[in-house]
Amino acid sequence: MLDQLIELPQQFGLQTLITIGILVLLEAVLSADNAIALAAIVQGLHDPKMEQQALNWGLSVAFILRILLILTATWVLKFPLVSIAGGLYLLWLAVNYVRTRGKEAGDEEFKKLTPAESIWQVVPTLALTDLAFSLDSITTAIAVAEQTWLVLLGGVIGIIALRFLAGLFIRWLEIYTHLQDAGYATVVLVGMRLLLKATRPEWIPPEWVTTSVILMLFVWGFSKRNPEAPRSS
């Protein structure tokens, strides 16, 4: 794909504009489930300033990893172990969340750390989580646009959308009781999909089924408001 990057389009016509529009819509839709997962991870810092710093640094690293994945996608995505590793990592995140759910131990661990230590524990998790979520979205983007520079543009759009949406979800996690659980349920769904893609691709449900389940999770996540949350939020 590197050779395609060098050859920038000589005709920036209607077809290119349509492709860019599709990528914008695609990345905006695919970023929603990713954003809620990243927001749930960052919320563990319990400090608005640290949350914003962690998002900025984490998504900066994620952007670099996305670019590297896009440039090497035709080679990297051929190996099933990549999808298996991504799926297992997402499932590990979900299991870790369930294990510490409702316990105060996790909060105490963060309180014992300095702000810098807390942020640098979260930043790698953010970057790796985004990378795992990106495996499917980058594959889809490559199928839509064969030109590497367009796929890279989609990656940039995706990171911008993530930064905006994750910021919103951080606020909403304080307001809606089930939203964090819905986020980690989405993590499980994406992790299982990656594992099936690598081991039993014939078992992968149609895209509309996955999208419908994620939509239902979001509806459930926003179904109950925290009575202690300020109404102005």
RACOR-V163885 format. One record per pair of residues at least 24 apart in sequence whose ideal C-beta (glycine too) atoms are under 10 Angstrom apart, sorted by sequence separation. I is the first residue (numbers start at 1). J is the second residue. D is the distance in whole Angstrom. If there is no record, write none. Layout:
BEGIN
<<I,J,D> <I,J,D>>
END
This chain:
BEGIN
<<38,62,9> <134,158,7> <189,213,6> <190,214,9> <133,158,10> <134,159,10> <189,214,7> <186,213,9> <34,62,10> <130,158,9> <134,162,10> <185,213,9> <186,214,6> <189,217,8> <96,125,10> <130,159,8> <133,162,9> <185,214,9> <188,217,10> <185,216,10> <186,217,6> <93,125,8> <130,162,7> <182,214,9> <185,217,5> <186,218,8> <184,217,10> <182,216,9> <183,217,8> <93,128,9> <182,217,4> <183,218,9> <185,220,9> <186,221,9> <89,125,10> <93,129,7> <126,162,10> <130,166,10> <181,217,9> <182,218,6> <185,221,8> <182,219,9> <90,128,9> <179,217,10> <182,220,6> <183,221,7> <89,128,6> <90,129,7> <93,132,9> <178,217,9> <179,218,8> <181,220,8> <182,221,3> <89,129,8> <126,166,9> <181,221,7> <182,222,8> <91,132,10> <178,219,10> <179,220,9> <180,221,8> <182,223,9> <86,128,9> <89,131,9> <90,132,5> <178,220,6> <179,221,4> <85,128,10> <86,129,10> <89,132,5> <90,133,8> <178,221,5> <179,222,7> <88,132,9> <176,220,10> <177,221,9> <178,222,8> <179,223,9> <86,131,7> <87,132,8> <90,135,10> <176,221,6> <177,222,10> <178,223,6> <179,224,9> <85,131,10> <86,132,4> <176,222,5> <177,223,8> <178,224,6> <179,225,10> <85,132,8> <86,133,8> <175,222,9> <176,223,8> <177,224,4> <178,225,10> <179,226,9> <86,134,9> <87,135,9> <173,221,9> <176,224,7> <177,225,7> <178,226,10> <82,131,10> <83,132,9> <86,135,5> <172,221,8> <175,224,10> <176,225,6> <177,226,5> <82,132,10> <85,135,10> <86,136,9> <172,222,8> <175,225,6> <176,226,7> <177,227,9> <175,226,6> <41,93,8> <83,135,6> <169,221,10> <174,226,7> <177,229,9> <37,90,8> <40,93,9> <44,97,10> <82,135,7> <83,136,9> <133,186,9> <173,226,9> <175,228,10> <176,229,8> <133,187,9> <136,190,7> <174,228,9> <175,229,4> <132,187,9> <135,190,9> <174,229,6> <175,230,8> <37,93,8> <41,97,9> <44,100,9> <83,139,9> <173,229,10> <174,230,9> <175,231,9> <37,94,9> <40,97,8> <133,190,6> <136,193,7> <172,229,9> <77,135,7> <129,187,8> <132,190,7> <133,191,10> <135,193,10> <136,194,7> <139,197,9> <171,229,10> <175,233,5> <76,135,9> <77,136,10> <132,191,8> <135,194,6> <174,233,7> <37,97,10> <46,106,10> <50,110,9> <46,107,7> <54,115,10> <58,119,9> <62,123,9> <66,127,9> <73,134,10> <77,138,8> <129,190,10> <133,194,9> <136,197,8> <172,233,8> <44,106,7> <53,115,8> <57,119,7> <61,123,6> <65,127,6> <69,131,7> <73,135,9> <76,138,10> <77,139,6> <132,194,7> <135,197,8> <171,233,6> <44,107,8> <47,110,9> <53,116,10> <56,119,10> <57,120,8> <60,123,9> <61,124,8> <64,127,8> <65,128,8> <68,131,9> <135,198,10> <46,110,7> <54,118,8> <55,119,10> <58,122,7> <59,123,9> <62,126,7> <63,127,9> <66,130,7> <70,134,9> <5,70,9> <44,109,9> <45,110,7> <46,111,8> <50,115,6> <53,118,10> <54,119,5> <57,122,9> <58,123,5> <61,126,8> <62,127,5> <65,130,7> <66,131,7> <69,134,6> <73,138,6> <77,142,8> <5,71,7> <44,110,6> <49,115,8> <50,116,9> <53,119,6> <54,120,9> <57,123,5> <58,124,8> <60,126,10> <61,127,4> <62,128,8> <65,131,5> <69,135,8> <73,139,7> <4,71,10> <54,121,9> <55,122,9> <56,123,9> <57,124,10> <58,125,8> <59,126,7> <60,127,9> <61,128,9> <62,129,8> <63,130,9> <140,207,9> <45,113,10> <47,115,7> <50,118,6> <51,119,9> <54,122,5> <55,123,9> <58,126,3> <59,127,8> <62,130,4> <66,134,6> <70,138,6> <73,141,9> <74,142,8> <1,70,7> <2,71,6> <50,119,6> <53,122,9> <54,123,6> <57,126,8> <58,127,5> <61,130,9> <62,131,7> <65,134,8> <69,138,6> <73,142,6> <1,71,6> <2,72,9> <4,74,10> <45,115,8> <49,119,10> <53,123,9> <57,127,9> <58,128,9> <61,131,9> <1,72,8> <47,118,8> <51,122,9> <54,125,9> <55,126,7> <58,129,9> <59,130,7> <62,133,9> <66,137,9> <70,141,8> <136,207,10> <1,73,7> <2,74,10> <46,118,9> <47,119,9> <50,122,8> <54,126,7> <58,130,8> <62,134,8> <66,138,7> <70,142,8> <1,74,6> <45,118,6> <1,75,9> <44,118,8> <45,119,7> <74,148,10> <136,210,9> <73,148,9> <45,121,9> <42,119,10> <44,121,9> <45,122,6> <71,148,7> <44,122,7> <70,148,7> <73,151,8> <43,122,10> <101,180,9> <42,122,6> <71,151,9> <101,181,8> <41,122,6> <42,123,10> <44,125,9> <70,151,5> <71,152,8> <70,152,6> <42,125,9> <97,180,8> <98,181,9> <101,184,9> <38,122,10> <41,125,6> <42,126,7> <67,151,10> <70,154,8> <97,181,9> <41,126,6> <66,151,10> <67,152,7> <70,155,6> <66,152,9> <69,155,8> <97,183,9> <98,184,8> <38,125,9> <39,126,10> <97,184,5> <38,126,6> <41,129,7> <66,154,10> <67,155,6> <96,184,9> <97,185,10> <37,126,9> <38,127,10> <40,129,10> <66,155,5> <67,156,9> <94,183,10> <95,184,10> <65,155,10> <66,156,9> <94,184,5> <97,187,8> <98,188,10> <38,129,6> <93,184,7> <94,185,8> <97,188,10> <37,129,6> <38,130,7> <63,155,7> <66,158,7> <67,159,10> <94,186,9> <95,187,10> <37,130,9> <62,155,10> <63,156,8> <66,159,7> <94,187,5> <95,188,9> <90,184,10> <93,187,6> <94,188,5> <34,129,8> <35,130,10> <37,132,9> <38,133,9> <63,158,9> <92,187,10> <93,188,9> <94,189,9> <34,130,6> <37,133,7> <62,158,9> <63,159,5> <66,162,10> <90,186,9> <91,187,8> <94,190,10> <95,191,10> <62,159,7> <63,160,9> <90,187,5> <91,188,6> <94,191,7> <34,132,9> <35,133,9> <89,187,10> <90,188,7> <93,191,8> <94,192,10> <31,130,10> <34,133,4> <59,158,10> <60,159,9> <63,162,9> <90,189,9> <91,190,10> <92,191,8> <33,133,7> <34,134,8> <59,159,6> <62,162,8> <63,163,10> <90,190,6> <91,191,4> <59,160,9> <62,163,10> <87,188,10> <90,191,3> <91,192,7> <31,133,9> <89,191,8> <90,192,9> <30,133,8> <31,134,10> <34,137,8> <59,162,6> <60,163,10> <87,190,8> <88,191,7> <90,193,9> <91,194,9> <30,134,9> <33,137,10> <58,162,10> <59,163,6> <86,190,9> <87,191,5> <90,194,7> <91,195,8> <58,163,10> <86,191,8> <87,192,7> <89,194,9> <90,195,9> <30,136,8> <31,137,8> <87,193,7> <88,194,8> <30,137,4> <55,162,9> <56,163,8> <59,166,8> <86,193,10> <87,194,3> <88,195,7> <29,137,9> <30,138,10> <55,163,7> <58,166,9> <86,194,5> <87,195,4> <85,194,9> <86,195,9> <87,196,8> <27,137,7> <30,140,7> <83,193,9> <84,194,7> <85,195,10> <87,197,8> <26,137,7> <30,141,9> <52,163,10> <55,166,6> <83,194,5> <84,195,6> <86,197,9> <87,198,7> <55,167,7> <82,194,9> <83,195,7> <86,198,9> <87,199,9> <27,140,10> <83,196,9> <84,197,9> <85,198,9> <26,140,7> <27,141,8> <52,166,10> <80,194,10> <83,197,5> <84,198,5> <26,141,7> <51,166,9> <52,167,8> <55,170,8> <80,195,10> <83,198,4> <84,199,7> <51,167,9> <82,198,8> <83,199,9> <23,140,10> <80,197,8> <81,198,7> <23,141,6> <26,144,7> <52,170,8> <80,198,4> <83,201,10> <22,141,9> <26,145,10> <51,170,6> <79,198,9> <80,199,7> <77,197,10> <23,144,6> <80,201,9> <19,141,10> <22,144,6> <23,145,6> <48,170,8> <22,145,8> <39,162,10> <48,171,9> <30,154,10> <34,158,8> <38,162,7> <42,166,7> <19,144,7> <20,145,8> <38,163,9> <41,166,9> <42,167,10> <45,170,10> <19,145,5> <27,153,9> <31,157,9> <35,161,8> <39,165,8> <40,166,10> <43,169,9> <19,146,9> <23,150,7> <27,154,5> <31,158,6> <34,161,9> <35,162,5> <38,165,9> <39,166,5> <42,169,9> <43,170,6> <19,147,8> <22,150,10> <23,151,8> <26,154,7> <27,155,8> <30,158,7> <31,159,9> <34,162,6> <35,163,9> <38,166,5> <39,167,8> <42,170,6> <16,145,9> <24,153,9> <27,156,9> <28,157,8> <31,160,9> <32,161,8> <35,164,8> <36,165,8> <37,166,9> <39,168,8> <40,169,8> <20,150,7> <23,153,7> <24,154,8> <27,157,5> <28,158,8> <31,161,4> <32,162,9> <35,165,4> <36,166,8> <39,169,3> <40,170,9> <43,173,5> <16,147,8> <19,150,6> <23,154,4> <26,157,9> <27,158,4> <30,161,9> <31,162,5> <34,165,8> <35,166,4> <38,169,8> <39,170,5> <42,173,9> <43,174,8> <22,154,9> <23,155,9> <25,157,10> <26,158,9> <27,159,9> <28,160,10> <29,161,9> <30,162,10> <31,163,9> <33,165,10> <34,166,8> <35,167,9> <36,168,10> <37,169,9> <38,170,9> <39,171,9> <16,149,10> <20,153,7> <23,156,10> <24,157,6> <27,160,9> <28,161,5> <31,164,9> <32,165,6> <35,168,8> <36,169,5> <39,172,8> <40,173,6> <16,150,7> <19,153,9> <20,154,8> <23,157,7> <24,158,10> <27,161,6> <28,162,10> <31,165,6> <35,169,5> <36,170,10> <39,173,6> <19,154,9> <23,158,9> <27,162,9> <31,166,9> <35,170,9> <28,164,10> <36,172,9> <43,179,10> <20,157,9> <24,161,9> <28,165,8> <32,169,9> <36,173,8> <43,180,7> <9,147,6> <8,147,9> <40,179,8> <41,180,10> <7,147,8> <8,148,10> <9,149,7> <39,179,9> <40,180,5> <43,183,9> <1,142,8> <7,148,9> <8,149,6> <9,150,8> <39,180,8> <40,181,9> <4,146,8> <5,147,8> <6,148,9> <7,149,9> <40,182,9> <41,183,9> <4,147,6> <5,148,4> <6,149,9> <36,179,7> <37,180,10> <40,183,4> <41,184,10> <4,148,4> <5,149,6> <36,180,8> <39,183,7> <40,184,6> <1,146,9> <3,148,8> <4,149,7> <38,183,9> <1,147,9> <2,148,7> <4,150,9> <5,151,9> <36,182,7> <37,183,5> <40,186,9> <41,187,9> <1,148,4> <4,151,9> <5,152,7> <36,183,4> <37,184,7> <40,187,8> <1,149,10> <35,183,9> <36,184,9> <37,185,10> <33,182,9> <34,183,10> <36,185,10> <37,186,6> <1,151,8> <33,183,8> <36,186,6> <37,187,5> <1,152,9> <36,187,9> <33,185,10> <34,186,9> <33,186,4> <34,187,9> <37,190,8> <32,186,9> <33,187,8> <33,189,8> <34,190,8> <33,190,7> <33,210,10> <33,211,10> <36,214,10> <30,211,10> <33,214,5> <36,217,9> <29,211,8> <32,214,8> <33,215,10> <36,218,8> <32,215,9> <33,217,8> <29,214,10> <33,218,8> <36,221,7> <32,218,7>>
END
